[in-house]
C-alpha cells in the first residue's frame, strides 16, 4: 500500500508546479492590460486544462506538463494573425482575414516560469522599419537559426510577397515581388502570390507561387506550384508542374522536399490532396502517402519528426479552412493504409479530418506543439499535445489567433546534387519491365505505351453547370482536356525508353495490339529537363527490391529509339464533336438514330443537347449505376463517387479493355460495321480511354449551354399532353427525345409515328405505361451533382428492366400532316434557331466567337485553319497577310498572334489573298513561314 503524501507537502508541490510550468492559470481580464499576449487563455484563475477538461491535476499530470514544456529548450517563434475562413483550403492567399493585423513574435524562454517569460515582436505594425498593418504568414527559420523568412500582404486585393529578417529583428528586406505579373492573370479574385517559403539546405529557398498563372479547373482561381530561387531572390523558376494547387513545402533530412499535391486525373476533384516528395531540382517526384485514399480529403503542413521516419501533418477537409486534426504518419506501414496514421486528437478514427487544429511542429514521436482551440474557444492558441491526448495551452491572445509555432533551432539536411539541366527542353523515361506490377498480364500482351498530358488552363471560362465545372469538359468524367503526345512500342522484354517534353503534366497508358487499354496512370509526373528517369515497372511497389540488373542488356536501351511517334490519327487534343462524331456519322447513324432506326434504342446522331450532344449522352449514360458510364466502362469522377474513383484499378478493369462499345468496334459489330479504318478504330479507343472527354480544349464561347433547351422541353411537354402521349409517359423527357441539329430526326416525333410513305416514322411506341426505370439517359442518377462523398451503397446497381413484351403499336401521328406533329416540329425548329443565334463552341457559327484568352469577334469573312498538334499546343501562331505567294512575313504584315488553331480574317483583301503562318513562343526563334493559299475571299 502506498502512503499518501502529507497535505502540506502536496500543496507545496502544486504551488511549485504552477510557478514553473508554461500553462498560465491567470490571464488578463477584460479591460486589463498586461501586454498584448498572455500565457493561457482564461479570464479567471482555474486549474490547467488536461485533455480538454478542467480538472484539479494530480501529481502525475503536473509532472507530465513539466516534462512536455521542458522540450521547449530554445526560443519559440509564432505568428499572430486572424484565422482564415472560407470554403476552400487552396485559395487562402486571396483572403484578408480579420481585416489584417498581427505579426511575428518570439517567446525567448518558453521553459522558464511564466513570470519570467520574455516575448518580443520580431516584426509587426509597430516595430522599426515595419511593413505596416497587414497579414504576416508562413514563417520559416533558416538552417542556422539566424534568419526568418515569411510572407506579407498589405491589403485585401494586394499581392503576397516574400521577405527575410534577421532573428534579432534587423536586416528586413524583400526577396520577391510578383506584382508585375498581375496583368498575365485571367482568373477571379486578385493578385499574384508567393507563399509558403522554406529554406533549402544549400541556402536557396523553395516556395509556392501562382506565377505560371494557371487556373484551377473547377474554379477560376489561381494555382500555386513549387518554385525555387536563390538566397537573394534571383533566378526564380518552377520545379513542379500541376493544373491544381500544391501545398506547404518542407525539407526532409535527406534533402528531399515534402509537400501536399492536389490532383484529379480521372479521379474525384475533391478528396486527393496527398503527400509527395521531390528533389530540389524538380526530379523524381514521388507519391509518399494518401494518393489513393478517399479520406482524409487533404494532408497539409507536413513536417519531419526529429530522429524519426514519421511525418507530422494536418488532416483537413477540402471545402473548409485549412484546419482539422493533427497527426503523425508512418508511410512505411503503407502508402494508402489508414493504419499508417496516428491521430493525436481522434486516436480511434485515424483519418478524421475535421477540427480547428493545424501547423503541428513535432518535438518527438510522442509530442507536438501546434495551433488549435480548446473546447468552446473561438480563437486559435498555441497548444501542446502528446500521444495520450493530454493537452496544455501554452499561449493565447484575446484579440487575435496564434499560428505557426516553431523552435528557433538550427537544423541540418543533406544537400542534394542538381541533375536537371534547365538549358534543355526535354527529358527521358526508362521502364525496365512494364510487366512488373501488371498482375495477370502475360508477356507479349503489352505492345504500346501512350504519353498523355493533362492540359493546364490559364484563360478563364464562364459560368457554372450541373457537372461541377466552370466549363463542362465532360459529364463528370474527365475534368481537364488531354493532349496526346504519341506512342512508343514496348519491347519484347517489357522495356521502354523514350523522351518527352519538359514542363508538362504527363501520364502514361499501356496498350495492347488493338490499342485497347491495359492500364492507365491516374496520377502524373514530369520529364525533368536533361534527365532520364528510370522505374522498375508499371505501378511497382516502392518498397520492392529487384534483383540486380545489367541495364545495358535491355532491348530499349540497346536500340535507344526514343522518339515518340504520332498515333495513327495524329497528336494533340482529343475532341468528341470534331473527331469522334464523324466516325458515328459515317458508320453508325443509319441504324442508330438516322433514317432507318433507333437500333438497340441507341441514338448516335450529333443533335445538340442542353450541355453536350445526343450520341455523347447515350454513350456516357450511367445505365445501371452512377459509378460507371456503361458503354465506355469509364470512371465517374463526381465528388460523391470518390470511394470508387480514388483507389487503384487492376489492369484490364476499365476503359476500352472492357467497354461494350470497344468490343463492338473491334469485332465489327457482328458484321454491321463495314470499312472502318485502323485510324478510326484507334481514335475511338483513344477517346474511350480519355475517360469520355467531350470538349477537347479550354477554348470556349460565352455561351456554354443551349439556353433554349428548358423552354423547348416545356413547350413539347404541353403538346405531348394534348397529343395523349401522357397516357404512357410522364412529363420528363430524356435529352435525346429532341434533335436540335436535325429536328425531323427527333425521337419524340418518330417513335409514335406510323412507318411508311416518305416520313421518318418508326412506330416504336407501345400502348402500355413506360417503366421509369427504363429511362435511357441518366447523367446523374440522384438528380444532381453529389458534391459530398457518399458511401458506395448510395450508388448500388439498379438493373434496367427488359422492354415489356406485348402491346400494340401506339400511333400518335399517322403522318407528318398531323397538327400535333407540326406543332412539335415547329417548337423544335424554333429551339434550333434560338440556339444558333448564340452558338455553343461545338455548334455551327461558333468559330467567330471562340475565346482562348481573347475574343475574335463576330462572323468573319475568311476562316483559316491549321494543324493543332501536341508539338504546337502552347505556342503562338502568327498570321501574316501579303500581296504575293512568296511575300516575306514582317511586322507590318502580321494580323494576329493566337494559341487557337484558326483565325478569321474579317476584312480579307480583294482578289487572291495570301497568308503565312509562323510558329513562335517565349524564348523561341520563329519558325520558317508556312504559306496558306485560299481559293476565294468573301466566304468562310
C-alpha angles and dihedrals in degrees: 000000000000117000117237115241118251110267092237092051090048091051091051091050091051092047091050091049093049090054095048107036120087098237107095117217096197125046138170115300122220108286095018122109122206097147133307095279132046136192110245124009109244125108093217139038110278136149120273120281110245117185090346096302127109105231141149102261126236124224088260091054092048090051091047092053092049091051091048094052092044087070088069091081097153135039118298121226119204140163130235114212138128111266120256118256128190144089101279133059090202102061103052092121089069092056129097102201116205092348092290130289136131135079145198121300139183127214098207100197112020094164093057123091110282092246088064097047117132115203121178135178111245089190133344137134092292104044121104112276090012122180088224135238107337143108116298112196147157102030120186130181122231119247090256091046090236100112141037125213119199146156128250135190119184103196142014095264098034131111122257116241134185123242136181130211135177116253089248092058097257131112100041110180138159119246103181137026114183094173092102089065097056091101090064093058116096102176134099124274118033149280141020115267138208109189146157100034122184132175121255118219091251093057097261122117132237118203144152122259141176090212095117084064094223119160127219107254094229094046140024093246130118125270118224118205137174119290133173129209138175120264090263094051096259129128097033110186138155120251098185138051124215142144089209132053127279126210146218110339116209133172123250120212090253090059099255122129115240116201144152117260127195116205139154114182100162090335134097118299091222119048111041111089098131139164120274136171130214136173117252091252092056096256129133102014106189136182108247104178143352103010092134100034123107092204135072090045094206137011113206139170098030115190130167118248111237113259092000143092089231124111122214114214147151121253109213144170118252095225096051143064114293095270135096133117128344117232146162120232130205104197091187089072089063138317092233102021120119087208087072090068125081109192109205093199099036107027092168092053107044098179095049104136105181132093142075101281127109148144100047116196108198118218095179138337088281105039140048140170115219147154114269148124132258115229112289095013124122101198128067118245135185106265138176125216136178134202091269088062094248111149136191129185113235105177138001141165124211092215106042143018125261122224147166103034115190138157119252091233132135116250134192132212135167118270105231122214118251111241102163116095108210091194087070126077100200139053134190140233129210122193112191097199121354091197091067101102097012095109114202095012113123122222110268096032095094109075108156141030116209121205115211132179127209105224117233116217122228101165120073122245129203138252141347129274140183092271096065094249132122081217120022101238089165142344094280092301115097112018099197135036117260129222116210112217099181143265137276126203118250112231122238090255090054095253125137133185123180143144128233138183118277124235093040132119099240135184133167139228126201112217136190128225092283091051089250119147121266097167138347129200112234093193130054146229134185135238102245108218114262093359132110112215115204130198135178097236147304113325092345119180109258089220093053113112111203125205114266110281131198097227094197091068097065117105094234095055094043093055097035091199094158105156115113112232123215117257115252088265096044134249138285132060125005108226122178103204098045099036111025104030091061088059091056091044090055102040112015120028097076086075100021108059101326130100098308110043154318091250112195086005085278120139115197098172120123100241112149118251125193093278108004135358136285100257093046094051091048092051097046095040114138091230100175106002138014089236097070133038091219106212095049095030090224131157121264105223104186110133094251093062095054094121086066103036102041104059122080117273124221120243116279092012102117145011122032091346091073107009115127088219091057092048091052093049095048094045093047090244092274092308096311095110110067128178099008106158128226088249091056094046093049090047093053092048091050090050092051089051092050081074092248106309116187106179111043101204143021090258111120146170125230087254113066100171138033100266094193092059101092093046092047092050093048093050091049091051090056092053091046088059091051092047091052093245088133089072085082105013135051122224093272115099126185120240095257096059092091127043111205092182095055107012094188089062093057112132091222088064101038104041096064095036124102117249122245143052113058096313127112092233118144103177093221097146120099129198099252133091114279112245107236089213088065093065100139102210125045116157091174113024094195090052095250145051105275104223097180122064112260131195114267088245087071088068100044115156117269106198113226108241117233121258108278110256123232128017128123130262112281106212113192096165119039089191142335091284092072108119093225090050091050092048092050092046090051091051092052092046090050089050089051094051091047091051092050091053087068103022124201117230092265094052133087114274095026096109093083093058103038111131125211097165090312138053118242095200132233132320111331135200103239128028116203121191133186137176115287106198137162087267095059104034108113093024126101123249114210115205117206129185124206143170100245140036094254101039117148115241113240138158092273092053096050115112100177149331116231142166090212124097094237144044132199116215103207094188108034115182116255120261121015110356121205125203135186128202121210122183116213142151143174110311093359129117112242114257124242110275121266113206125227119203123195128191100222143356129234098053137077 
